Amino acid sequence: MRLAQVLRAQKQDDLPVAQLTVAAPANAGWYHYLQTTLSSSVNQLRVACGWVFRLAKPELYFMKDSLMAELLKLCPVLHQPYGPPLVSLNGGMHMVLSVVVRRAYVTPKYTRHTILTPDGGTISLDWWHASHQSKLRASTPVLLCLHAFAGDSNESYMLFMCKEAKKMGWRSVAMNYRGCGNTPLTSPKPMHIGLSADVYQAVRYIRQQFPNAPVFLVGFSIGAYTMTKYVGEADSGVWSEDGRVQGAVLIGSGYDYAAEIAKISRPAILRLLNFHYINCSWWRGYCNKHKQQLRKDPNIDLGAVRHASWTSDAEAALICPAWGYPDIKAYYDDINGLNWIPKIRTPTLFLSAMDDPFLGSAPFELCCCLCC
């Protein structure tokens, strides 16, 4: 069955758009304390009331008579109102705080396993609490997590996801892309968003270790892009049966990468936060760290990456020649989620916030019109 769905936070007239993120239960008392404290003055009370009115239920888009309709009944949190933290003024602030605040009280507890890919590359799998060696049943579900751009397995959202999976009694493992999270770059082939073949190698390895266990995927940001392509390919027969998964959740996923690059290029966004500067700075650091390997490919222009001011320029100089894309448009077309969503038949949940600073248009109609 073709099962793809998008969630977004409900927009209220003349009010900020609520983030579509599930607040950790442990934070509920903190939020209540902030509300009580802020109500000590008229102005602070107005702020608190404004937060209350930002509460909104997620809007769900799915085929009414599909399996997804039944699965959603098992997710009560998706039917409850959600309000962002008081200190979160907009989507960008919420994104930053989720990284800074959560990191303070989650400690990485990983055991690493590295995988050599057929083309000579290397990825790493970090198992939470050595769950691959635990005495859990062989049929215990396994959750594979994919990180966002400029991230690795130690990012707060990865730590929390693995931690929550352990609470459920699952095995959880975080994947690090080529050259990320102290994973060595063992070939002049850098990581990129469309590298679904590496996800296949990870899933295949997990299947070999736990052949009777269901495998689920969760991806964040560009990890969700990679996962969209991977699930679409797997459901189209690109990957063998040992690459199939039972379900996927894509958090903060984009859908049209080229459109989102255009969005963060708008003057209003650039004045607030220059994402191009952040992206290009990370690519420069990545290339500097792995320059010994990348110099083996004469087609890669490290000088152009070093002087790039726009994300597309850095990716055109590095990813396109390394992976054989004729131009940046071909690369962006390959990772465009809109091309892969119609091919998805695995139960898949897209979780998106309407005030996500990266999010372009979301294919609500497409997800409502998928056929069984």
C-alpha positions in Angstrom: 0.0 0.0 0.0 1.2 3.5 -0.7 1.4 5.1 2.7 2.9 8.6 3.0 1.5 11.3 5.3 2.4 14.8 6.3 1.6 16.5 9.6 1.7 20.2 10.2 0.8 22.4 13.0 -2.5 24.2 12.7 -2.4 27.9 11.9 -4.4 30.3 14.1 -5.6 33.6 12.8 -3.2 36.4 13.7 -1.2 34.1 15.9 2.2 32.5 15.6 2.2 29.0 14.1 2.7 26.3 16.7 5.6 23.9 16.3 4.7 20.3 15.6 7.0 18.7 18.0 6.1 16.4 20.9 7.3 18.0 24.2 9.1 15.6 26.5 6.9 14.7 29.5 9.7 15.6 31.8 9.5 19.2 30.7 5.8 19.6 31.6 6.6 20.7 35.1 9.2 23.1 33.9 6.7 24.7 31.5 4.2 25.0 34.3 6.7 26.6 36.5 7.5 29.2 33.8 3.9 29.9 33.3 3.4 30.5 37.0 6.4 32.8 37.2 5.6 34.8 34.2 2.1 35.6 35.4 3.5 37.8 38.1 3.1 41.0 36.0 0.5 42.1 33.5 3.0 42.0 30.6 4.2 38.5 31.6 0.6 37.3 31.9 0.0 38.5 28.4 3.0 36.4 27.2 1.7 33.4 29.0 -1.8 33.8 27.5 -0.3 34.2 24.1 1.4 30.8 24.6 -1.9 29.2 25.5 -3.5 30.5 22.4 -0.7 29.0 20.3 -1.9 25.5 21.3 -3.0 23.6 18.3 -3.8 20.1 17.2 -1.6 18.6 14.5 -3.3 18.4 11.1 -3.2 14.9 9.7 -3.1 14.0 6.0 -3.5 10.4 5.0 -5.8 8.0 3.1 -8.9 7.6 5.3 -9.4 3.9 4.5 -5.7 3.0 4.6 -3.6 1.1 7.1 -2.2 4.5 8.2 -5.6 5.5 9.6 -5.5 2.4 11.9 -1.9 3.1 12.9 -2.7 6.7 13.8 -5.2 5.5 16.4 -2.3 4.0 18.3 -0.6 7.5 18.5 -2.8 9.5 20.9 -0.2 12.3 21.2 -0.8 13.2 17.5 -4.4 14.0 18.4 -3.7 16.3 21.3 -3.0 20.0 21.3 0.6 21.1 21.4 2.1 24.4 22.4 5.8 25.4 22.0 7.9 26.4 25.0 7.4 30.0 26.2 11.0 30.8 25.4 10.5 29.7 21.8 9.6 32.8 19.8 9.8 31.2 16.3 10.9 28.1 14.5 14.5 29.1 14.3 14.7 29.7 18.1 12.9 26.4 18.8 15.4 24.6 16.6 18.4 26.2 18.4 17.1 25.6 21.9 16.3 22.0 21.2 20.0 21.4 20.5 21.4 23.5 23.3 19.1 22.7 26.2 18.7 19.0 25.7 22.4 18.3 25.4 22.9 19.3 29.0 21.3 16.2 30.5 21.8 13.3 28.0 25.2 11.6 27.9 26.2 9.5 24.9 26.4 5.8 25.7 27.4 4.1 22.4 29.3 1.1 21.2 30.6 1.6 17.6 30.7 -0.8 14.6 32.1 0.3 11.3 30.9 -0.9 7.9 33.0 -0.8 4.7 30.8 -0.1 1.7 31.4 -1.7 -1.7 32.9 1.5 -3.2 35.5 1.7 -0.4 33.7 4.2 1.8 33.0 3.8 5.5 30.0 4.4 7.6 29.6 3.8 11.4 26.8 2.4 13.5 26.7 3.5 17.1 24.6 1.1 19.2 23.0 2.7 22.3 24.0 0.9 25.5 25.5 -1.9 23.4 22.0 -3.0 22.6 23.3 -5.3 19.8 25.1 -7.3 22.5 22.3 -7.3 25.0 20.1 -10.2 26.1 17.0 -8.8 24.5 14.9 -11.3 22.4 16.1 -11.8 18.8 12.7 -10.5 17.6 13.1 -7.2 19.5 12.5 -4.2 17.1 15.5 -2.2 16.0 15.4 1.5 15.4 18.0 3.0 13.0 18.4 6.8 13.3 19.8 9.2 10.7 21.2 12.6 11.7 20.8 16.0 10.2 23.3 18.1 8.2 26.5 19.0 10.1 25.6 16.4 12.7 26.5 13.0 14.0 25.3 10.4 16.5 26.0 12.8 19.4 23.4 15.4 18.5 20.8 15.9 21.2 17.9 14.7 19.0 19.8 11.5 18.2 20.6 10.9 21.9 17.0 11.4 22.9 15.6 9.2 20.2 17.9 6.3 21.2 17.2 6.9 24.8 13.4 6.8 24.2 13.7 3.6 22.1 15.6 1.9 25.0 12.7 2.9 27.3 10.4 1.0 25.0 12.6 -2.1 25.2 13.9 -1.7 21.6 17.4 -1.9 20.3 18.5 1.5 18.9 21.4 2.4 16.7 22.6 5.8 15.2 24.3 5.9 11.8 27.1 8.3 11.1 27.6 9.3 7.4 31.0 9.2 5.6 33.5 11.5 7.4 31.0 12.4 10.1 31.2 11.8 13.9 34.9 10.7 13.7 34.1 8.2 11.0 37.0 8.1 8.7 36.7 9.1 5.0 38.3 6.1 3.3 37.7 7.1 -0.3 37.4 10.4 -2.2 33.6 10.0 -2.1 32.1 12.4 0.5 28.8 12.1 2.2 25.7 13.6 0.5 22.0 13.7 0.9 21.2 11.2 -1.9 23.5 8.5 -0.6 20.7 6.0 0.0 23.1 3.1 -0.8 24.8 3.6 2.5 21.5 3.3 4.3 21.0 0.0 2.5 24.3 -1.2 3.8 23.3 -0.3 7.4 19.9 -1.9 7.1 21.4 -5.0 5.5 23.9 -5.4 8.3 21.1 -5.0 11.0 19.1 -7.7 9.1 22.1 -10.0 9.2 22.5 -9.6 12.9 18.8 -9.8 13.8 17.0 -11.6 10.9 13.8 -12.0 12.9 13.5 -8.4 14.2 11.4 -5.7 12.5 13.5 -2.7 11.5 12.3 0.9 11.7 13.9 4.1 10.5 13.8 7.6 11.9 15.5 10.5 10.1 16.0 14.2 10.9 16.2 17.0 8.4 18.6 15.9 5.6 18.5 12.4 7.2 14.8 12.5 6.4 15.6 13.4 2.8 17.9 10.4 2.5 15.3 8.2 4.1 12.6 9.4 1.7 14.7 8.4 -1.2 15.7 5.1 0.4 12.2 3.9 1.3 10.9 4.9 -2.2 13.7 3.0 -3.8 13.2 -0.1 -1.5 9.5 -0.1 -2.4 10.3 0.2 -6.1 12.6 -2.9 -6.0 15.9 -1.0 -6.2 17.2 -2.8 -3.1 16.9 -6.5 -2.4 14.4 -7.9 0.2 17.0 -7.6 3.0 16.8 -3.8 2.6 13.1 -3.6 3.4 11.9 -1.9 6.6 8.6 -2.1 8.5 8.1 1.6 8.9 9.7 5.0 8.9 9.3 8.4 10.6 10.8 11.5 9.1 11.1 14.5 11.4 11.7 18.0 10.1 11.8 16.6 6.6 11.9 18.8 3.6 10.3 17.8 0.3 11.9 20.0 -2.4 15.5 20.7 -1.6 16.0 23.3 -4.4 13.0 25.2 -3.2 14.3 25.2 0.4 17.7 26.4 -0.7 15.8 29.3 -2.4 13.8 30.0 0.8 16.9 30.4 3.0 18.3 32.7 0.3 15.6 35.3 0.8 16.9 38.6 2.2 14.6 38.5 5.2 15.9 35.1 6.2 19.5 36.0 5.5 19.2 39.0 7.8 17.9 36.8 10.6 20.3 33.9 10.2 22.6 33.2 7.3 22.2 29.5 6.8 24.4 29.6 3.7 27.3 30.8 5.9 26.7 28.0 8.3 26.4 25.4 5.6 29.5 26.5 3.7 31.5 26.8 6.9 30.7 23.2 7.7 31.6 22.0 4.2 34.9 23.9 4.5 35.7 22.2 7.8 34.7 18.8 6.3 37.0 19.2 3.3 39.9 20.5 5.4 39.6 17.5 7.7 39.4 15.0 4.8 41.5 16.8 2.2 44.0 14.0 2.0 41.3 11.7 0.6 39.4 14.3 -1.4 42.6 15.4 -3.3 42.7 11.9 -4.8 39.8 13.0 -7.1 41.2 15.6 -9.5 37.6 16.7 -10.4 36.9 17.9 -6.9 37.6 21.7 -6.6 38.5 22.2 -3.0 39.4 25.8 -3.7 35.9 26.5 -4.9 34.5 24.9 -1.8 36.8 27.0 0.4 35.6 30.2 -1.3 31.9 29.3 -1.6 29.4 31.7 -0.1 26.3 29.8 -1.2 25.3 26.2 -0.3 24.7 25.3 -4.0 28.2 26.5 -5.0 29.9 24.4 -2.3 27.9 21.3 -3.3 28.4 21.9 -7.0 32.2 22.0 -6.4 32.3 18.9 -4.2 29.4 16.5 -4.6 28.7 16.8 -8.3 32.2 15.9 -9.5 32.7 13.3 -6.8 29.5 11.4 -7.6 29.0 12.1 -11.3 26.2 14.5 -11.3 26.4 16.7 -14.4 25.3 19.8 -12.5 23.7 21.0 -9.3 20.2 20.7 -10.8 20.7 17.0 -11.4 21.8 16.5 -7.8 18.8 18.4 -6.4 16.4 16.5 -8.7 17.8 13.2 -7.4 17.2 14.1 -3.8 13.8 15.8 -4.4 11.4 14.0 -2.0 8.4 14.8 -4.3 9.9 12.4 -6.8 10.0 9.6 -4.2 6.9 10.0 -2.1 4.5 8.5 -4.7 6.6 5.3 -4.8 6.4 4.8 -1.0 4.3 1.8 0.2 5.9 1.3 3.6 4.0 2.9 6.4 5.7 6.3 6.6 5.1 9.3 8.8 6.3 12.8 7.9 6.4 15.2 10.8 6.7 18.8 9.8 6.2 22.2 11.4 4.7 25.0 9.4 7.2 27.6 10.8 10.2 25.4 10.2 12.7 27.9 8.8 13.8 25.4 6.1 10.5 24.0 5.1 9.1 24.9 1.6 5.8 23.6 0.4 4.4 20.3 1.8 2.6 17.8 -0.5 -0.6 17.6 1.5 -2.7 16.8 -1.6 -0.3 14.1 -2.7 -0.4 12.3 0.6 -4.2 12.5 0.7 -4.6 11.1 -2.8 -2.3 8.1 -2.6 -3.9 5.0 -3.8 -3.9 1.6 -2.1 
